[in-house]
Every structure is written in C-alpha cells, then in structure tokens.
Amino acid sequence: MLRHNVPVRRDLDQIAADNGFDFHIIDNEIYWDESRAYRFTLRQIEEQIEKTDCGTASDVP
C-alpha cells in the first residue's frame, strides 16, 4: 500500500454542503479528509483485503 498526499479542494466545504453532506466536520474535527489517498496493488487486494471478508453472497442461505 502506498500513501499519497494530495491537495484538498479549496471549495470542499461548499461542495459537501451542496450535496447534503453536512457532517464533513464534526466537533471542529475533519471527518471527511481528502488530504491523502491510498493505492493498492491487485495482489494486495486479492491476497490481503478480499481474504478478510467474512463471506460472500453465495454463503447466504
């Protein structure tokens, strides 16, 4: 997994409000943080992330 720092949109507060996302800041703490993103390889997804899944739709009776 690689972490990438990315610039936050200057108008994020307005974009969030326009879309009804009014809890991007809770108690003066940022809840929706766009300052970083993560990149995974296909192998990481298949071998680490998907295997932690508790089940699949086919497991449901």
SVG drawing of the C-alpha trace seen along z (x, -y; Angstrom):
<svg xmlns="http://www.w3.org/2000/svg" viewBox="-31 -27 35 49">
<polyline fill="none" stroke="black" stroke-width="0.4" points="0.0,0.0 1.3,-3.4 0.0,-6.6 -0.2,-9.7 -0.6,-13.2 -3.0,-15.2 -4.2,-18.8 -7.6,-19.3 -10.1,-21.1 -10.4,-24.7 -14.2,-24.6 -14.7,-21.3 -17.0,-22.8 -19.3,-24.2 -19.3,-21.1 -20.1,-19.0 -22.9,-21.4 -24.4,-21.5 -24.6,-17.7 -26.2,-17.4 -23.0,-16.1 -23.3,-18.3 -21.1,-16.1 -17.7,-16.5 -16.6,-18.4 -17.8,-17.1 -16.9,-18.9 -14.4,-21.0 -12.6,-17.8 -12.3,-16.9 -14.4,-13.7 -14.0,-13.7 -10.3,-14.1 -9.2,-14.4 -5.5,-15.2 -4.4,-11.6 -5.2,-8.7 -4.1,-5.1 -3.0,-2.9 -3.1,0.9 -1.7,3.4 -4.1,6.1 -2.1,8.7 -2.7,6.8 -6.4,6.6 -6.7,10.3 -4.4,11.7 -5.0,9.4 -8.1,7.3 -10.5,9.8 -9.5,12.6 -10.5,10.7 -14.1,10.7 -16.4,12.7 -18.3,14.2 -19.8,13.8 -23.3,13.6 -23.1,17.3 -22.6,18.1 -26.1,16.7 -28.7,19.5"/>
</svg>
